[in-house]
């Protein structure tokens, strides 16, 4: 700009020198390497699961659509749009992005301008002459601190990792909310099924009471049989009423998850609980980039590692290149003619010589913070592996439980039918019938509960596997294309013609 009257020869020498210093600078502090965690080559509890076809089948981001329930699909869409916790996580991610932009600003010079005007005067007393003057100035300045030791670069590296961790936190919040909504929905549908069961049961108990009263009036049954039938009916009424408030609470939870007041939300009863989908299970190493909480912990480890470099850079001097120039005059009108021009240019080197050990303490604190975050990352990975193993064995054993439960259910229904025939023929008293009916009801409820538990466990396994989320590639690396497996942590994606890691699905349901 015109007001900065800088010598051209100095500019031609100073700017290339400063650029060379910046380009040749090295960043202090350790370079980041992801902490090693023992993962294993396969899941221990994957027995009974077979490789899925095709081999590259993987969870989708909209994993809930595999349950083939339009009502659940609509609730998920409402959650993604209106949930307050998800909106909070998104705002925190935007905050982390803004911090990254602020850190990157350290690479650029600071340009400023200043306009000032002052009027001054002096007087020596009654016999002395007084003087008055006006001074006006217009000043422009440029200041730049070359990143000689990598302090700014490490700060940007730290902020970038923090932003990536915040993005993973947002994905983790979303997955947790989706999982909670799906589990709540299936528990509510299980209560719908129980209410239908109790409606039929109450009708049957009422018929039994009517038959017993008729038999009592005919002198065939005793008063004890009538009271047993009535007690059984009222107990069933009590249990059926308890289902109402339990269902209402699940409905209220769904309302809050979808961003609605409970008073404005209602969900009609359904005729089914849900369909258990096939869940692809990949390799343990895939959890490192398919679990958002694991990715967040890893990025925070990288963030803590970069802070070590920021702390170590405090031991080195700061070089500041500054230039200033402007116009100065005693009157504004003089600027149109011949104002006074001034400029200054020069480097400044500043370094702390003694701080009582504060810098060393900051480095030790940064290293300890990294060690703590690395340990937290390893703990998160191992916890993720544990969750997958737990839900794998739970679903595998539940599939076997379902087989035995189905046999028990068929036997209880046959027993009830035979007992009712015996009672109608007058061969047994009603107490025997009541016991068999109670057992049959308990078996029916256990079968419904097991079906709901399998659905809930499938949702939990899906969430433990990352719910179809995948960590974005590092800067400078292309994202994996559709139909091609993304690189697994510590491994490269298979080349063309090589087999991809097999995923697993339950062998039987």
N, C-alpha and C positions, 0 to 999 in steps of 0.2 A: 504494500500500500504506500501511497505517496508520502505519508507523514513519517514513515520509517526510512530515514535516509541512511541506509547501511552501505558500507563500502562493498562494491561488487567483488573485489578480490578476496576480501575476508569471507564473504558468503561462499565463493567457489572453493575455498579451502576448508572452511569449518563444517559445512553441511556434509560433504563426502566423508570427512573424518568421523563425524558423529554417526553417520550411517554405517561406516565400517565397524565402529565400536559396537553398535547395536547388533549387527549381524554376526559378529564374531563372539558375542557374549555367550556365556554358558550359564545354565540354571543350576544353582546349588541345591543340595538336598537329594535324597534318594529317589531314583526312578521307581515307579509303581509296578509291582508284580502281584497278581492275585494270590492270596494265601492258599496254600495247599490244604485240601480236606480229603480224607479217605472216603471214597464214594461206593466202591464195590462195582462189580461188572454186571450185576443183575439184582433184582429184588428177591429177598429170601422167601417172601410169602406169595410169589408169583406162580406157585404150583397150582395146576388146575386151570391156568389161563393159557390160551393158545395164540400164536401169532395172527394178527389181524390181516385180512385181505382187502384191498391191496396193502402192501407192506408200509407204504408211506401215509397210512391213515393217521390222522392226528386230531386232537381236540380243536374245536372251532371257538372263536371268541363268543359266538352266540350258542354256547353249548347247551343251553336249556331247551333249544328247539328239538333236540333229540328225544325229548319226552313226549313230543307230539301232542301238546296241550295248548290250544289257542288262548285259553284264559291265562295260563302262566306266561305266554308270550306277551300278552297285553300288559300284565302287571310288571314284567321286566322293562318294557319300554317306558312305562310311567315312572319306574324307579330311576332309570337313566336320565330322565328329563327333569324330574321334580324333587329328587331326594336331596335333603339339606346337607347331610354329611358328605355326599359326593360333591356338591357345590363348594363346600368348605375345602375339600382336598384339591379341587381344581384351582381355587383362589390361591392356596398355598403354593401350588406349582407355578402359577403366574408370578408370585412373589419371588420364587427361586430364579425364574428366568430374568426378572428385573435385576436381581443381584449379580447374575452373570454379565448382563450388559454393563452394569456399573464397574465390575472388575475389568472388563475389556477396555473401558475408557482410559485406563492407565497407560495404554500403548500410545496414546495420541497427545499432542501438545495442548497446552491450555492457552487460549487467546483471550485477552481482556482489553477493555477500553475504559478510560476515565476522563471525565470532563469536570473541571472545577473553576470556580471564580471566587475571589476574596477581595474585600475592601478593607484597607487598614489605615490607621492614622496614628499620629503621635503629637504630644504637646509637652513643652518644657515648663509651662507656667504662664502667668499673666503677661510677663515681659518677653517671653520667648515665642518664636514663630512656630506655628503648627504645620504639620505635613500630612497629606492624605495620598493614598495610592490604591490602584486597582490592579490585580494580577489575575489573568485568566490563562488556562492551559487546557490542552487537549492531548491526551497521551494514549498510545497503544502499546500493548506488551504481548510477548510470546514467551512461554516457558515450557520446557520439555525435559523430562528426566529419563534418559536412556535406561532401558532395562538391562544393565550390565550383568547383574548377578541372578537374573531370573526371578526376582521377587514378584513382578507383575505376572509373569508367565505361570508361576506356581499359584498365585492367587486366582488367575483365570482357570487353571486346571482344577483347583479346589472348588470354585464356584460351578464349573461345568459338571463335575461329579455330583455336587449337591443338587443341581437342577435335575440331573438324571435320576438321582435317588428320590427326589420329590415326585418325578413322573412315575416311578415305580410305586411310590407310596399311594399315589392316586389310583393306579391300577389295582393295588392290593386292597384299597378301600372299596373300590368298585366290585372286585371279586368277592370280598367278604359280604357286602350287602346283597349281591346276587345270590350267594350261597344261603344267606340267612332267609331271604325271601322265598327261595325254592323249598327250603326245609320247613318253613312256616306254612307254606301253601300245602305241601304234602301232609303235614300233620293235621291241617284243617280238613283236607279231603278224607283222611282216615277217620276223623270224628264224624264227618258226613256219613261214611259207611257204617260206623257204629250206631249212629242215630237211626239209619234204615234198619239195621239189625234189631235194635231195641223196639222199633215200631212193630216189626213182625213178631218179636218175642212177646210184647205186651198183648198183642192180639191173641197169641197162642195161650198165654197165661190166663187171659180173661175167659177164653173158651174152656180152659181146664177148671177155672173157678165155677163157671156156670154148670159144667157137667158134674162137678163134685157136689154143688148145692142140690142139683136135681137128684143125684144119688142119695144124698142125705135125706131129702124129703121123701124119697121112696124107701128109706130104711136100709139101704144097701151100704152106705158109707157113714162114718162117724163124724161127730163135730170136729174132732182133731184134724181130719182130712180137709174139712172146709177152712179151718183156720190156717192150716199149712199152705193151702192154695192162695188164700188171701194175703198172707205174709209174703209169699213169693212174689205175688203181683205188685205189692206196694214197694218191696225192695227194688224190683226192677224199675218201677216208676222213679224212685229216688236216684238210682244210677243214671237213668235217662235224663233227669233234670240236671245232674252234674255235668253232663256233656254240653248243655246249653251255654253255661258260663265259660267252659273251656274253649268252645268254638268261638264265642264272642271275643275272648281275649286274643286268639289267633287272628281274627278278623281285624281287631283294632291294631295289632302289630303290622298287618299288611297295609292298613291305611297310612300309618306313619311312615313306613318304608317307601310308599309311593307318593309321599308329600301331601297327604290329605288329612283333614281332621277326621277322627273316628266317626263323628256324627254324620258325616257326609259320604261315608263309604259303606257299601253292602255288597256281599258276594253270595250269589245264589248257590244252593246246594248242587252237587254234581252226582252223576250216577256211577262214577268210577274213581278209583284212587289215583292211578297213573300207570304208565308203562315203563318198565325197567329197561334202559337203553344199554347198548354195548359201549363200554368205556375203553378207549385205547390207552394202554400203559406203555410208555417208552422206557428208555434207559435211565438209571439213577443220575447220570451226568447231565441229562437234559433238564433236570430241575434247576440247575444253575442259571438257565436263561428262560425257563418257562414258569418259574415261581417269582412273582413280583416282589414278595418280601425278601427273598434271597438276593435278587438283583439290587434291591434298595440297600441291603446290608453290605453288599460288595462295593457299591458306589460310595457309600459312606466311608468304607475303608480307604478307597482311593482319595476321597476328600481329606481324610485325616493324614494320609501320607504326604499330600501336597502341602499341608500346613507346616510340615517339618521344614521344607525348603523355604517357606516364607519366614519362619523363625530364624533359620540359619543365615538368611540374607541380611539380617540386622547387624551381623559382624562386619560387613563390608561398607565402604563409604558410598554415599549417594552423590552422583554427579548430576548437576542441573545446568542446562544450557538455557540462557535467557537473553532476550533482546527487548529493548524498549526505545521508543521514539515518539516525538510529538512536536507540538507548537506551543509557544508561550508568548504572551504579550501583556503589556500593561493596559491596553484597551482592545475591545473587541474589533473596533474598526481597523486597527493596525493589521489584522489577519488578512485583510484584502490587499495590503500593500507589501510590507516586509516584516513578517513576524519572526520571532526568534525560534530557530529550529534546534532541537537537541536529540541525541540518540545515545544509547549505551548498548554494549554487547559483551558477553563474557560468560565463562563457565564458573560454577561454584561447586566446591567439593566439601562435603560435610560428613563427619564421622564422630560417633560417640566413643570417647576414650575410656570412660569409667562409668559404670552404672550399678555397681554394687552386686553384680551377678544376676541382674534381671534378665539379660539376654540368654544366658546359659539356662536359667530357670525356665524361660519360655520354650527353649529347645527340648529340655527334659519333659516339660509338660506335653509338648506336641508328640514326642515319641511315645510317652505313656498313653496318650489318647489314641494313637495309632494301634498300639498293642491291644488296648481294650476293644477297639472296634474290630480288629482282626479276630479276636477271640469271640466277639459277638457274632461275626460273620460265620465262623466255624460252627458255633452253637445253632445258628439259624439253619444252616445246611443240614446238620445232623437231626435237628427237630423236624425239618421237612421230610427227610428220609423216614423218620420214625412214623410220621403221620401217614405217609403212603403205605408203609408196611402194615400199619394198624388197620387201615381201611381195606387193604387187599385181603388180609386174613379174615376180617369181619364179613366182607361180602362172600368170600369163599365158603366160610362155615355157615353163613346164613342161607346160602343156596342149598346146602345139605339139610339145614334145619327146615327149610320150606318143604322138602320132600317128606321128612318124617311128620311134619305138622299136617300136611295134606292127608297122610294116612290116618293120623289121629282124628282129623276132622271127619273123614269118611266113616271111621269106626263109631264116633260119637253120634253121628246122624243115624246110623243103622241101629245103634243101641237105643236111641230115643224112640225111633219108630217101633221097635219091638216092645219096648216098655209100655208105650201108649196102647199098643194092641193088647198086651197082657192086662193092663188096667181096665180097658174097655170090656174085657172078658171076665173081669172080677177075680183075676188070679192073684193080684197084688194090691196093696193099699197105696194111697196117694203119696205117702212119704217116699216110697221107692221111686215114684215118678218124679217127684220134686228134685230128688238128688240127681237123677239122670239128666233132667232138664237144666239144672244148675251147671252140671259138668259140660253139657253141650253148649250152653251159652258161653261159658268160660273158654271152651275150645274155639268157638267162632271168633270171640274177641281176640284170642291169642293169634289166630291166623291173620286177622286184619292188622293187628299190631306188628306182626313180623313183616307183612307186606309193606307197611309204612316205614318200618325201620330199614328195610332194604333200599327203598327209594331215598331215604334221608342219607344212608351210608353212601349211596352212589353219588349224591350231591357232594358229600364231604370228600369223597375220593377225587371227584372232578376238581374241586377247589384245591385239594392237596397237590394235584398235578399241575396247577397253574391256570386251569380254566380256559385253555386255548391262548392265553397271553404269551407273548414272546418278547424278550428284551430287544430293543432296536440295536442295529449294528453300530460298532464304534465309528467315530468320524473317519471318513476316508475309505470305509469298507462298504461295498454295495449290499443292499438288503437282499435276502433270499427271495427268489421268485416263487410264485405259486406252483405247487407240485414238486418243489425241490426242498429237501430238508435243510434247515438252517444249520450253521455250524454249531456243534455241541461244545460245551465248555472244555477247553483244552484240546479239542479235536477239530480237524477241518471237515467240512462237508464232503461226503463221498464224491469222487469224480465220476464222470459219465461211465456207465457200464459196471460200476461197482455196486454191491448190494447196500441198501440203506438199512439203518438200525430197525429191527422189527419192533412193532408195537404189539401189545397183548390185549386180548379181550376175553371175557369169561367163557369158559368152555361150555357151561350150561347155566341155565337160570332157573 
